């Protein structure tokens, strides 16, 4: 592209419409000096102004960049070159991204092995590979119309989400929450609060999904996961969180119950002693409430998810029926 050629072409178009540089600048919302710079060959119009400039002069953006009014044949050749260039760029993007994705998964798998020194370095390098992949897809403007290739961007962001979830799982496996305690049955060291890891994992997955969903919506205007996949994800996370919380609540109840059973023969014997029975239920009241509260929260969450899933299914069915009616007419 020749700036002098484009500048002379813009000056010719402006004069043909009997406009001054000031009038053109006012129509475009730029300064008079900016229009003068374009016409003198000092630079090309900004990409954000180019569509308005082409509309003002009654030409196309390709005409302005070429510095002449293109014929249909020339315009078709130029569009073909642009499409071929876009295809090469997208192929290059996919190849580089897949390399980063493969490296990220390989390093995450290496981190799971817990090799001395190597695993500690593998996880940060895996995170860096995912970050490089995100940088590759975070500037889609250079690839042209992103919405025309929405499936490609959805695939790339799904891979980013998958790699990030794997890395989050590996990180939780490597962490020891709270004071360590040796488990002599499996010869492993467990943290005092490691039982909260499933809930932390689910919370992290939801946060990652929200971030990548927002990024893809902003980039290509499409959803990261289809309706059925989102429903399965939600049900899986609900099941993990509920089972973890129930295990915690039931475990606390069993620990408190074991203290009583160590002192007294059985629960039936405690039931036959009025004063002892009253002391027992007073001591166990909080643990019983926690178990009931956990069941209530789990049931409420399950009913809410059921309603949300049903509403999504009805929306999809209605959309399909509407499309079918449109095709028939």
Backbone bond lengths (Angstrom), bond angles and torsions (degrees), N, CA, C in turn:
res aa  C-N    CA-C-N  psi(-1)  N-CA   C-N-CA  omega(-1)  CA-C   N-CA-C  phi
1 X - - - 1.457 - - 1.528 109.62 -
2 X 1.328 116.07 134.79 1.460 123.48 -176.15 1.525 108.18 -107.32
3 X 1.342 116.55 119.46 1.468 119.74 -178.89 1.523 111.76 -66.86
4 X 1.333 117.01 -36.18 1.467 119.99 -179.93 1.522 110.62 -66.99
5 X 1.332 116.22 -41.27 1.460 120.88 179.49 1.530 110.42 -64.74
6 X 1.356 116.00 -44.28 1.459 120.19 178.25 1.522 111.24 -64.02
7 X 1.340 116.61 -40.34 1.467 120.34 179.43 1.514 112.47 -62.61
8 X 1.321 116.74 -44.38 1.470 120.19 178.93 1.525 110.83 -64.79
9 X 1.334 116.02 -35.87 1.464 120.31 179.42 1.528 110.98 -67.25
10 X 1.341 117.28 -40.94 1.458 121.17 178.28 1.529 111.35 -65.60
11 X 1.327 116.36 -39.55 1.466 119.81 178.68 1.527 110.73 -64.90
12 X 1.332 116.84 -39.61 1.455 121.26 179.33 1.531 110.95 -65.19
13 X 1.359 116.49 -42.14 1.459 120.22 178.96 1.531 111.70 -64.55
14 X 1.325 115.89 -40.13 1.460 119.07 -179.23 1.529 111.09 -66.16
15 X 1.317 116.26 -44.57 1.465 120.08 -178.85 1.529 110.67 -67.23
16 X 1.338 117.41 -34.51 1.463 120.19 179.36 1.522 111.51 -63.34
17 X 1.321 117.29 -26.00 1.457 121.49 177.94 1.528 112.73 -96.85
18 X 1.338 115.79 5.44 1.457 120.33 175.65 1.518 113.10 66.40
19 X 1.330 117.39 33.86 1.462 121.73 -178.56 1.517 110.21 -109.05
20 X 1.320 115.88 148.36 1.456 121.29 173.57 1.520 109.12 -90.07
21 X 1.320 115.60 167.24 1.459 119.34 177.27 1.527 111.34 -61.99
22 X 1.318 117.31 -35.75 1.457 121.60 179.34 1.531 110.64 -65.19
23 X 1.336 116.32 -42.67 1.461 120.08 179.17 1.531 111.55 -64.83
24 X 1.319 115.76 -40.82 1.467 118.98 177.28 1.523 111.21 -63.85
25 X 1.347 115.25 -41.36 1.460 119.41 -179.84 1.525 111.11 -63.00
26 X 1.323 117.41 -40.68 1.463 120.93 179.55 1.522 110.85 -65.63
27 X 1.325 117.44 -39.46 1.465 121.02 178.96 1.530 111.87 -65.13
28 X 1.332 115.42 -34.51 1.471 120.06 -176.08 1.520 113.00 -92.53
29 X 1.320 117.32 -11.34 1.457 120.24 -179.08 1.519 113.37 75.31
30 X 1.348 116.51 30.85 1.462 121.13 177.56 1.524 108.27 -124.26
31 X 1.320 115.58 178.73 1.457 119.12 -179.57 1.528 111.08 -86.49
32 X 1.340 115.02 162.14 1.465 120.82 177.62 1.520 111.37 -62.90
33 X 1.344 116.34 -34.37 1.460 120.30 -179.83 1.530 111.19 -67.10
34 X 1.306 116.02 -31.96 1.477 119.03 179.57 1.524 110.78 -66.87
35 X 1.344 116.71 -43.94 1.467 120.08 177.85 1.515 110.22 -63.66
36 X 1.323 116.29 -40.30 1.463 120.23 178.43 1.522 111.33 -63.41
37 X 1.329 116.95 -38.68 1.465 120.31 179.15 1.526 111.05 -64.65
38 X 1.349 116.45 -41.06 1.462 118.78 177.69 1.521 111.29 -60.44
39 X 1.317 115.99 -47.35 1.470 120.05 -173.27 1.520 112.19 -73.34
40 X 1.332 117.03 -21.77 1.467 119.70 178.19 1.520 112.55 -89.85
41 X 1.322 116.66 1.03 1.461 120.28 178.95 1.510 113.42 83.38
42 X 1.344 117.88 20.04 1.458 120.49 -179.68 1.516 114.09 -81.24
43 X 1.316 118.18 -7.84 1.457 121.35 179.32 1.508 111.19 167.18
44 X 1.333 115.04 166.80 1.460 121.14 178.47 1.527 109.83 -88.22
45 X 1.324 117.99 153.63 1.467 120.23 173.22 1.528 110.66 -61.84
46 X 1.329 115.35 145.64 1.454 120.13 178.61 1.528 109.97 -64.42
47 X 1.341 115.70 150.68 1.467 120.52 -176.40 1.526 112.27 -62.44
48 X 1.342 116.60 -26.46 1.462 119.33 179.20 1.523 112.41 -76.31
49 X 1.338 116.67 -23.01 1.472 121.04 -178.34 1.522 111.32 -95.31
50 X 1.333 116.34 -19.74 1.458 121.37 -173.07 1.528 113.42 -57.18
51 X 1.343 121.10 -45.78 1.473 119.52 178.85 1.530 113.04 -61.14
52 X 1.334 117.45 -42.43 1.468 120.38 178.78 1.515 111.31 -65.99
53 X 1.310 116.96 -37.14 1.464 121.26 178.59 1.522 110.85 -65.70
54 X 1.326 116.67 -42.47 1.463 120.31 178.74 1.527 110.90 -65.12
55 X 1.329 117.25 -39.88 1.465 120.44 178.21 1.532 111.59 -66.42
56 X 1.337 116.39 -38.09 1.462 120.46 -179.43 1.524 111.42 -62.83
57 X 1.318 117.16 -40.04 1.469 121.26 -176.73 1.524 112.97 -95.52
58 X 1.339 118.19 -1.18 1.451 121.07 176.40 1.513 114.33 71.81
59 X 1.334 116.93 32.15 1.462 121.37 177.44 1.532 108.02 -128.16
60 X 1.314 116.52 -172.63 1.465 120.61 177.44 1.525 109.95 -104.83
61 X 1.315 115.05 163.95 1.462 119.75 177.34 1.523 111.01 -63.84
62 X 1.325 117.60 -35.07 1.461 120.74 177.12 1.521 111.10 -63.73
63 X 1.332 117.01 -37.00 1.464 120.30 177.35 1.525 110.74 -61.03
64 X 1.318 116.32 -44.93 1.470 120.02 -178.40 1.519 110.58 -64.77
65 X 1.326 117.26 -45.74 1.464 119.99 -179.74 1.527 112.04 -64.82
66 X 1.338 116.12 -34.09 1.465 119.68 178.78 1.521 112.35 -79.29
67 X 1.328 117.90 -19.78 1.464 121.15 -179.71 1.509 112.95 79.12
68 X 1.335 118.22 21.44 1.453 122.49 178.71 1.525 108.96 -163.91
69 X 1.317 116.01 160.35 1.452 121.05 175.98 1.517 108.19 -80.66
70 X 1.305 116.78 110.53 1.456 121.83 -174.03 1.518 111.28 -76.21
71 X 1.294 116.18 144.45 1.457 120.95 172.22 1.522 108.70 -76.93
72 X 1.332 117.17 167.47 1.458 120.65 -179.48 1.519 111.83 -59.01
73 X 1.339 115.43 -41.58 1.464 119.43 -178.99 1.524 110.48 -66.16
74 X 1.321 115.97 -43.89 1.468 120.07 179.16 1.536 110.62 -64.63
75 X 1.322 115.80 -38.75 1.460 119.32 179.63 1.527 110.69 -66.77
76 X 1.338 117.66 -38.76 1.454 120.74 177.70 1.526 111.05 -64.47
77 X 1.334 116.04 -39.63 1.464 119.29 177.68 1.526 110.99 -64.71
78 X 1.336 115.28 -40.68 1.451 119.45 -179.90 1.534 110.93 -66.68
79 X 1.346 115.82 -40.53 1.456 119.02 177.55 1.523 111.21 -65.62
80 X 1.335 116.58 -36.26 1.462 119.84 177.04 1.518 111.85 -65.27
81 X 1.344 116.13 -40.06 1.462 119.76 177.10 1.528 110.75 -65.05
82 X 1.333 115.60 -39.76 1.465 119.35 178.82 1.524 110.94 -64.70
83 X 1.345 116.83 -42.24 1.458 120.30 179.23 1.527 111.67 -64.82
84 X 1.344 116.64 -39.86 1.463 120.35 178.91 1.531 110.60 -66.44
85 X 1.333 115.55 -40.05 1.468 119.03 178.31 1.530 110.42 -65.11
86 X 1.330 116.46 -40.67 1.460 119.80 178.66 1.527 110.50 -64.13
87 X 1.333 117.53 -39.72 1.452 120.81 179.29 1.525 110.98 -63.59
88 X 1.345 116.64 -40.36 1.462 119.72 178.20 1.526 110.90 -65.06
89 X 1.347 116.19 -42.10 1.454 119.97 -179.79 1.529 111.44 -63.56
90 X 1.333 116.26 -42.12 1.461 119.51 179.83 1.530 111.56 -67.41
91 X 1.349 116.92 -37.97 1.464 119.60 177.50 1.526 110.37 -64.55
92 X 1.333 115.93 -40.61 1.461 120.20 177.90 1.532 110.86 -65.47
93 X 1.334 115.86 -40.73 1.459 119.82 178.11 1.522 111.08 -62.13
94 X 1.336 116.60 -47.14 1.471 119.99 -178.63 1.530 111.04 -61.31
95 X 1.337 116.93 -41.70 1.461 120.07 -178.72 1.532 110.68 -63.99
96 X 1.347 116.81 -47.50 1.464 119.87 -179.43 1.517 111.25 -64.33
97 X 1.337 116.18 -39.49 1.465 119.35 -179.28 1.521 110.46 -66.56
98 X 1.330 117.90 -44.15 1.463 120.27 -179.12 1.527 111.39 -62.83
99 X 1.336 116.83 -34.04 1.469 120.04 176.29 1.528 110.02 -63.90
100 X 1.339 116.38 -45.55 1.470 119.99 178.08 1.523 111.25 -63.11
101 X 1.328 116.77 -39.89 1.468 121.07 -179.39 1.523 110.59 -65.03
102 X 1.335 117.35 -43.87 1.465 121.04 179.82 1.529 110.85 -65.45
103 X 1.331 117.06 -41.32 1.467 120.39 178.61 1.526 110.64 -63.97
104 X 1.346 116.38 -41.50 1.462 120.34 -179.63 1.527 111.14 -61.51
105 X 1.338 117.78 -44.87 1.465 120.59 179.87 1.529 111.82 -67.81
106 X 1.335 115.99 -39.15 1.466 119.09 179.91 1.534 110.96 -64.62
107 X 1.324 116.99 -43.53 1.461 120.06 179.68 1.532 111.44 -68.54
108 X 1.340 117.22 -35.61 1.461 119.78 176.20 1.524 110.83 -64.31
109 X 1.337 116.92 -41.04 1.461 119.81 175.79 1.516 112.27 -63.65
110 X 1.326 116.69 -35.95 1.460 120.83 177.52 1.524 110.75 -66.51
111 X 1.344 116.14 -35.26 1.464 119.63 179.40 1.525 111.59 -66.95
112 X 1.351 117.41 -31.76 1.473 121.06 -179.39 1.520 111.07 -64.79
113 X 1.337 117.40 -28.77 1.468 120.63 -176.92 1.519 112.46 -68.02
114 X 1.328 117.73 -16.37 1.466 123.71 178.57 1.525 111.86 56.60
115 X 1.314 115.24 46.02 1.455 119.91 174.89 1.522 109.29 -76.15
116 X 1.322 118.62 139.89 1.467 120.41 -178.63 1.534 111.44 -56.69
117 X 1.299 116.32 132.01 1.464 125.79 178.21 1.534 112.85 67.03
118 X 1.328 117.08 -42.30 1.466 119.80 -175.22 1.527 110.63 -67.28
119 X 1.330 117.81 -45.48 1.463 120.82 -177.90 1.522 111.67 -64.44
120 X 1.333 117.18 -35.28 1.464 120.19 179.54 1.526 111.43 -64.44
121 X 1.325 116.73 -33.51 1.465 120.24 179.27 1.522 111.94 -85.48
122 X 1.343 117.21 -24.66 1.464 120.30 -175.19 1.522 111.66 -68.13
123 X 1.341 118.14 -40.44 1.461 119.87 -176.70 1.531 112.80 -66.42
124 X 1.345 120.24 -46.64 1.475 118.65 175.63 1.527 113.13 -60.19
125 X 1.334 116.78 -37.65 1.468 119.36 177.97 1.525 110.79 -67.00
126 X 1.331 116.98 -37.17 1.460 120.03 176.48 1.525 110.84 -63.40
127 X 1.336 116.84 -42.53 1.464 120.70 177.22 1.525 111.00 -62.60
128 X 1.323 116.56 -39.04 1.468 120.33 178.05 1.523 111.37 -63.71
129 X 1.338 117.60 -37.22 1.464 120.64 178.78 1.530 110.69 -65.43
130 X 1.343 117.55 -39.94 1.464 120.42 176.84 1.526 110.31 -65.82
131 X 1.319 116.95 -38.49 1.464 120.22 178.94 1.527 110.96 -63.69
132 X 1.332 117.23 -40.17 1.474 120.43 176.01 1.524 109.65 -61.87
133 X 1.336 116.98 -41.69 1.459 119.83 177.49 1.517 112.08 -62.23
134 X 1.325 117.00 -38.63 1.470 119.29 178.02 1.524 110.94 -66.83
135 X 1.316 117.71 -38.15 1.468 120.62 177.25 1.529 110.47 -62.28
136 X 1.340 116.53 -38.09 1.461 119.86 -179.86 1.528 112.38 -61.95
137 X 1.334 117.44 -34.42 1.471 120.19 -175.61 1.525 113.02 -100.76
138 X 1.328 117.32 -0.24 1.468 119.26 -175.29 1.527 113.42 -88.08
139 X 1.333 118.22 -2.43 1.468 121.51 178.40 1.525 109.10 -126.86
140 X 1.337 117.60 71.11 1.467 120.29 -173.38 1.521 114.73 -79.31
141 X 1.335 118.49 -6.17 1.461 120.08 -174.58 1.523 111.54 -61.51
142 X 1.311 116.46 -35.10 1.465 119.91 -177.01 1.528 112.50 -67.38
143 X 1.337 117.98 -13.76 1.456 121.51 -179.01 1.527 112.96 -96.74
144 X 1.323 117.09 7.62 1.464 120.41 176.57 1.507 112.20 86.29
145 X 1.323 115.65 -143.87 1.461 121.88 -176.49 1.528 109.69 -69.76
146 X 1.332 116.47 105.65 1.453 120.76 -176.69 1.524 111.53 -69.38
147 X 1.336 116.74 -38.32 1.457 120.08 -176.52 1.525 112.32 -64.05
148 X 1.329 116.83 -23.65 1.461 119.56 177.27 1.527 111.46 -70.32
149 X 1.326 117.22 -21.40 1.467 122.16 179.38 1.524 109.77 -119.66
150 X 1.322 116.65 41.25 1.470 121.08 -174.74 1.527 111.69 -61.35
151 X 1.339 117.64 -35.63 1.464 120.24 -179.03 1.529 111.15 -63.66
152 X 1.335 116.56 -36.93 1.466 120.01 178.40 1.522 110.74 -63.51
153 X 1.325 117.32 -47.71 1.460 120.41 -178.27 1.527 110.90 -66.82
154 X 1.327 117.23 -35.88 1.465 119.54 176.54 1.525 110.59 -62.63
155 X 1.335 116.78 -41.88 1.458 120.55 179.00 1.527 111.20 -62.88
156 X 1.343 116.78 -42.48 1.462 120.03 -179.11 1.521 111.14 -65.10
157 X 1.316 117.25 -43.24 1.462 119.58 -178.91 1.528 111.59 -70.11
158 X 1.312 117.75 -30.84 1.467 119.63 175.49 1.524 110.29 -65.55
159 X 1.314 117.14 -39.47 1.465 120.23 177.27 1.527 110.68 -65.18
160 X 1.336 116.45 -39.67 1.460 119.16 175.88 1.522 111.23 -60.58
161 X 1.323 116.24 -42.96 1.464 120.24 179.06 1.522 110.80 -63.65
162 X 1.329 117.14 -44.41 1.465 120.70 -178.75 1.534 110.75 -62.10
163 X 1.340 116.87 -46.32 1.463 119.77 -180.00 1.524 111.32 -63.88
164 X 1.329 117.59 -39.09 1.470 120.83 -179.89 1.521 111.23 -66.92
165 X 1.334 117.44 -38.59 1.468 120.93 178.01 1.531 110.21 -64.53
166 X 1.326 117.10 -42.29 1.467 120.66 178.21 1.525 110.21 -62.15
167 X 1.320 117.31 -43.10 1.459 120.34 179.53 1.530 111.65 -64.82
168 X 1.326 118.09 -39.30 1.453 121.56 177.34 1.523 111.11 -63.09
169 X 1.336 116.39 -40.26 1.465 120.87 177.30 1.529 110.64 -64.48
170 X 1.325 117.38 -43.54 1.468 121.16 178.99 1.525 110.76 -62.84
171 X 1.334 116.66 -41.99 1.463 120.04 179.97 1.529 111.10 -61.66
172 X 1.333 117.13 -42.74 1.460 119.92 178.83 1.530 111.58 -65.25
173 X 1.306 116.83 -34.95 1.467 119.90 177.13 1.524 111.50 -65.59
174 X 1.310 116.96 -35.29 1.463 121.22 -177.22 1.527 111.87 -79.33
175 X 1.353 117.08 -26.30 1.460 120.02 -177.61 1.526 111.00 -78.19
176 X 1.330 115.70 150.04 1.455 122.28 172.92 1.529 106.95 -122.21
177 X 1.318 116.05 110.18 1.455 121.58 -173.61 1.521 110.25 -87.80
178 X 1.298 116.58 118.80 1.457 120.23 179.87 1.522 112.16 83.70
179 X 1.315 115.58 -173.44 1.458 121.74 -178.58 1.520 110.69 -67.66
180 X 1.337 116.27 134.63 1.454 121.21 -177.13 1.519 112.88 -77.06
181 X 1.335 115.00 147.87 1.458 121.74 178.30 1.525 107.95 -139.40
182 X 1.322 116.48 133.25 1.463 121.00 -175.94 1.520 110.95 -78.62
183 X 1.341 116.51 126.53 1.460 122.43 174.07 1.529 107.07 -97.31
184 X 1.352 116.03 104.80 1.464 120.21 -173.23 1.520 112.87 -74.22
185 X 1.335 118.22 -15.45 1.462 119.77 177.55 1.523 111.21 -73.29
186 X 1.340 116.89 -39.13 1.477 121.01 -179.09 1.527 112.21 -109.59
187 X 1.326 117.67 -1.81 1.467 123.10 -178.64 1.532 111.52 54.50
188 X 1.317 114.83 45.93 1.461 120.60 176.70 1.527 108.78 -128.89
189 X 1.322 114.92 155.81 1.456 121.32 178.72 1.530 107.97 -98.25
190 X 1.316 116.22 124.49 1.461 121.93 179.92 1.517 109.56 -112.79
191 X 1.342 115.45 140.80 1.446 120.36 176.00 1.515 111.46 -79.55
192 X 1.317 115.87 157.88 1.460 119.85 -177.97 1.522 112.26 -64.93
193 X 1.345 116.94 -25.70 1.469 120.77 -177.27 1.529 111.88 -117.49
194 X 1.324 116.92 23.49 1.466 119.42 179.96 1.522 112.62 -65.61
195 X 1.349 116.68 -20.32 1.463 118.14 -178.77 1.531 112.03 -69.26
196 X 1.332 117.28 -11.29 1.469 119.74 176.80 1.523 112.52 -86.90
197 X 1.309 117.54 -2.12 1.467 119.97 -176.66 1.535 113.51 -60.65
198 X 1.340 120.69 -41.29 1.470 118.75 177.65 1.517 113.86 -58.35
199 X 1.348 116.86 -41.19 1.459 119.41 178.05 1.522 110.54 -66.26
200 X 1.337 116.50 -40.86 1.471 120.10 177.59 1.528 110.74 -63.08
201 X 1.336 116.49 -38.94 1.466 119.83 179.24 1.526 110.80 -63.34
202 X 1.340 117.11 -45.36 1.463 120.76 -179.90 1.528 111.05 -63.60
203 X 1.332 116.38 -41.76 1.459 119.74 178.54 1.526 110.81 -62.40
204 X 1.329 116.62 -42.20 1.464 120.23 178.06 1.516 113.16 -64.30
205 X 1.340 116.28 -39.84 1.471 119.90 178.46 1.528 110.69 -62.98
206 X 1.327 116.70 -42.34 1.469 119.92 178.15 1.524 111.04 -62.94
207 X 1.339 117.11 -41.73 1.463 120.13 179.15 1.529 111.19 -64.58
208 X 1.336 117.17 -43.31 1.465 120.60 178.50 1.528 110.93 -63.40
209 X 1.326 115.99 -42.51 1.460 119.11 178.90 1.519 111.29 -61.74
210 X 1.341 117.54 -42.06 1.466 120.83 179.99 1.526 111.05 -63.38
211 X 1.339 117.52 -41.00 1.469 121.29 -178.89 1.521 110.99 -65.62
212 X 1.346 117.05 -49.09 1.464 119.87 -177.04 1.530 111.42 -72.36
213 X 1.322 117.62 -30.72 1.466 119.58 175.18 1.522 110.29 -63.90
214 X 1.339 116.15 -43.90 1.472 120.01 178.38 1.513 110.92 -63.56
215 X 1.344 117.30 -42.49 1.463 121.06 -178.50 1.530 111.17 -63.96
216 X 1.342 117.08 -43.51 1.464 119.79 179.99 1.524 111.14 -68.66
217 X 1.334 117.05 -39.56 1.463 120.33 178.22 1.521 110.44 -60.93
218 X 1.313 116.15 -39.60 1.460 121.15 179.79 1.527 111.46 -71.84
219 X 1.325 116.91 -32.06 1.464 120.81 -176.69 1.520 112.01 -81.69
220 X 1.337 116.80 -54.33 1.463 120.92 -172.30 1.517 113.96 -117.85
221 X 1.321 118.12 -5.23 1.464 120.56 178.30 1.514 114.58 70.06
222 X 1.343 118.42 26.66 1.463 121.73 179.93 1.522 108.78 -126.69
223 X 1.351 115.82 165.39 1.454 121.62 179.81 1.526 110.63 -82.14
224 X 1.321 115.37 146.65 1.463 120.39 179.89 1.522 111.64 -69.98
225 X 1.336 116.97 -44.30 1.459 121.90 -179.97 1.519 109.57 -125.54
226 X 1.335 118.79 142.88 1.465 120.37 175.42 1.522 110.66 -68.24
227 X 1.325 116.33 167.64 1.459 121.28 -176.94 1.518 114.08 -53.97
228 X 1.348 120.97 -52.29 1.472 120.80 -179.29 1.520 112.84 -59.29
229 X 1.334 117.54 -39.62 1.468 120.03 -179.96 1.523 110.85 -65.84
230 X 1.340 117.20 -39.75 1.460 120.15 177.54 1.525 110.59 -63.65
231 X 1.334 116.56 -37.88 1.466 119.69 179.44 1.526 111.01 -65.29
232 X 1.329 117.29 -44.15 1.460 120.17 178.46 1.519 111.26 -63.29
233 X 1.335 116.87 -40.19 1.463 120.74 178.05 1.527 110.72 -61.93
234 X 1.325 116.20 -45.31 1.462 120.09 -178.96 1.530 111.25 -63.62
235 X 1.329 117.01 -43.56 1.463 120.03 179.81 1.527 111.37 -65.65
236 X 1.317 117.06 -39.45 1.464 119.88 178.08 1.520 112.33 -63.62
237 X 1.344 116.83 -44.44 1.454 120.06 178.64 1.529 111.31 -65.34
238 X 1.332 116.32 -39.74 1.471 119.62 177.77 1.530 110.64 -61.76
239 X 1.329 116.93 -42.70 1.468 120.31 -178.79 1.525 111.31 -63.84
240 X 1.327 116.55 -44.15 1.470 119.62 -179.46 1.523 111.06 -63.75
241 X 1.340 116.59 -46.93 1.468 120.17 -179.51 1.525 111.61 -63.19
242 X 1.329 116.88 -44.71 1.466 119.62 -178.38 1.526 111.41 -64.66
243 X 1.327 117.25 -45.51 1.463 119.97 -179.87 1.521 111.47 -63.55
244 X 1.337 116.62 -37.02 1.469 119.46 178.30 1.527 111.01 -65.48
245 X 1.335 116.53 -47.74 1.465 119.97 -179.91 1.525 111.33 -64.36
246 X 1.331 117.31 -39.05 1.459 119.79 178.87 1.527 110.78 -66.23
247 X 1.336 117.17 -38.96 1.463 120.54 177.65 1.524 110.76 -61.99
248 X 1.332 116.10 -40.95 1.465 119.71 178.17 1.524 111.43 -65.04
249 X 1.334 116.06 -48.25 1.464 119.70 -178.28 1.529 111.20 -64.37
250 X 1.323 117.28 -44.28 1.458 121.03 -179.29 1.523 110.83 -68.15
251 X 1.344 116.58 -34.61 1.463 119.55 178.55 1.524 112.04 -65.99
252 X 1.350 116.35 -41.85 1.460 119.35 176.33 1.535 110.89 -62.00
253 X 1.325 116.44 -40.86 1.471 120.98 178.92 1.531 110.60 -62.05
254 X 1.339 116.17 -44.30 1.464 119.62 -179.36 1.529 111.52 -65.72
255 X 1.332 117.32 -37.66 1.462 120.09 178.56 1.531 110.91 -63.23
256 X 1.343 115.32 -44.59 1.466 118.56 178.42 1.522 111.37 -65.69
257 X 1.335 116.97 -35.60 1.463 120.78 179.72 1.523 111.11 -68.99
258 X 1.332 116.69 -36.51 1.471 120.10 179.92 1.522 111.67 -62.58
259 X 1.342 116.53 -33.34 1.465 119.78 178.55 1.534 110.58 -61.37
260 X 1.323 116.81 -41.29 1.468 120.75 178.75 1.528 111.45 -70.98
261 X 1.311 116.77 -39.75 1.462 119.61 -178.11 1.521 112.12 -69.45
262 X 1.327 117.44 -22.81 1.461 119.67 175.65 1.530 111.29 -71.82
263 X 1.341 115.61 -28.46 1.466 119.63 -178.15 1.526 112.58 -89.61
264 X 1.344 116.33 -32.77 1.459 120.56 -172.73 1.536 109.86 -124.96
265 X 1.321 117.14 154.19 1.478 120.65 -173.19 1.521 114.19 -60.05
266 X 1.353 118.10 -48.48 1.462 120.62 -174.93 1.520 109.86 -160.67
267 X 1.325 115.27 169.53 1.467 119.92 177.95 1.528 110.90 -67.82
268 X 1.357 116.88 -32.82 1.457 119.17 178.97 1.530 111.00 -63.51
269 X 1.302 115.43 -37.12 1.469 119.10 179.30 1.531 110.49 -67.66
270 X 1.356 116.06 -39.08 1.471 120.15 177.85 1.527 109.94 -64.52
271 X 1.331 117.16 -38.26 1.460 121.04 -179.11 1.543 111.77 -63.44
272 X 1.337 117.49 -28.74 1.465 120.37 -177.66 1.523 112.95 -81.26
273 X 1.358 116.44 -8.16 1.464 120.65 179.27 1.532 108.57 -106.79
274 X 1.349 119.12 106.37 1.470 121.47 -174.36 1.523 113.80 -55.46
275 X 1.327 118.11 -49.90 1.463 120.07 -178.19 1.525 111.41 -66.81
276 X 1.312 114.74 -42.31 1.465 119.32 179.34 1.529 111.06 -65.30
277 X 1.367 115.20 -38.92 1.458 119.20 178.38 1.533 110.79 -62.32
278 X 1.352 116.81 -41.22 1.456 120.25 178.70 1.534 111.33 -63.86
279 X 1.324 116.96 -41.20 1.467 120.50 177.30 1.533 111.20 -63.95
280 X 1.336 114.78 -39.57 1.470 119.35 -179.40 1.529 111.29 -62.58
281 X 1.328 117.17 -49.20 1.461 119.84 -177.97 1.530 111.95 -70.00
282 X 1.330 117.54 -29.32 1.465 120.00 175.17 1.528 110.58 -66.44
283 X 1.328 116.02 -42.19 1.465 120.15 -179.42 1.530 112.01 -71.67
284 X 1.340 116.31 -33.25 1.477 119.86 -175.83 1.521 112.60 -93.54
285 X 1.335 118.05 -2.12 1.467 120.11 -174.27 1.532 112.23 -58.47
286 X 1.325 117.74 -46.16 1.471 120.81 -177.42 1.529 111.23 -63.58
287 X 1.341 117.02 -40.19 1.466 120.06 -179.94 1.531 111.01 -67.39
288 X 1.322 116.35 -36.81 1.469 119.79 177.57 1.522 110.26 -66.90
289 X 1.333 117.02 -40.10 1.460 120.41 178.22 1.519 111.57 -64.32
290 X 1.336 115.69 -38.49 1.477 118.99 178.91 1.533 110.29 -63.55
291 X 1.318 117.16 -42.57 1.471 120.25 178.50 1.526 110.92 -62.92
292 X 1.330 116.40 -45.28 1.463 119.57 179.64 1.525 110.96 -65.23
293 X 1.350 116.63 -40.50 1.461 119.64 178.41 1.520 111.99 -63.21
294 X 1.340 116.37 -39.27 1.472 120.20 177.69 1.521 110.65 -63.14
295 X 1.336 116.89 -43.10 1.464 119.97 177.23 1.523 111.54 -63.19
296 X 1.344 116.61 -40.45 1.468 119.84 179.71 1.528 111.28 -65.30
297 X 1.330 116.35 -43.79 1.471 119.60 178.95 1.529 110.60 -63.82
298 X 1.339 116.74 -42.92 1.459 119.91 178.78 1.520 112.13 -63.21
299 X 1.346 116.39 -41.48 1.466 119.68 179.13 1.523 111.03 -66.14
300 X 1.346 117.06 -42.12 1.468 120.09 178.83 1.525 111.35 -63.36
301 X 1.342 115.71 -42.12 1.463 118.71 177.04 1.513 112.62 -64.04
302 X 1.350 116.24 -40.20 1.458 119.61 178.67 1.514 112.41 -65.04
303 X 1.339 117.09 -41.58 1.464 120.10 178.51 1.530 111.11 -66.38
304 X 1.341 116.16 -39.80 1.463 118.97 176.97 1.521 112.15 -62.61
305 X 1.339 116.17 -43.24 1.464 119.77 177.30 1.523 111.62 -64.08
306 X 1.345 116.30 -38.00 1.461 119.82 178.81 1.531 110.63 -62.53
307 X 1.345 116.09 -43.66 1.460 119.30 177.76 1.513 112.08 -64.71
308 X 1.337 116.47 -41.50 1.469 120.57 179.05 1.525 111.19 -64.11
309 X 1.331 117.14 -41.43 1.467 121.13 179.06 1.528 110.85 -64.84
310 X 1.340 115.90 -43.26 1.464 119.41 179.20 1.522 111.48 -64.24
311 X 1.343 117.08 -41.34 1.462 120.43 178.73 1.525 111.04 -63.10
312 X 1.331 116.90 -41.01 1.467 120.13 177.75 1.517 112.14 -64.84
313 X 1.340 116.28 -40.00 1.466 119.36 178.33 1.531 110.67 -63.97
314 X 1.329 117.16 -41.06 1.462 120.34 178.96 1.524 111.54 -65.54
315 X 1.343 116.78 -39.54 1.473 119.58 177.97 1.515 111.03 -62.84
316 X 1.338 117.36 -43.60 1.460 120.29 179.96 1.521 111.21 -65.99
317 X 1.317 116.55 -39.54 1.466 119.90 178.56 1.523 110.96 -64.29
318 X 1.333 116.40 -42.30 1.461 120.35 179.24 1.525 110.97 -64.69
319 X 1.338 116.41 -38.61 1.460 119.75 178.83 1.518 110.92 -65.53
320 X 1.342 116.92 -40.45 1.461 119.90 178.45 1.523 111.09 -65.13
321 X 1.334 116.84 -41.31 1.464 119.96 178.92 1.522 111.16 -63.58
322 X 1.341 116.61 -38.63 1.465 120.41 179.08 1.515 111.11 -65.75
323 X 1.354 117.22 -41.99 1.457 120.37 178.48 1.530 111.03 -65.31
324 X 1.337 116.11 -37.86 1.456 119.26 179.50 1.528 111.05 -65.45
325 X 1.334 116.68 -40.80 1.472 120.07 177.54 1.526 111.18 -65.21
326 X 1.344 116.47 -38.24 1.465 120.29 179.03 1.512 111.35 -64.40
327 X 1.353 116.86 -41.70 1.457 119.82 179.13 1.529 111.77 -66.03
328 X 1.329 115.96 -36.09 1.465 118.83 179.79 1.527 112.41 -66.33
329 X 1.339 115.45 -38.60 1.469 118.81 179.67 1.527 111.18 -77.79
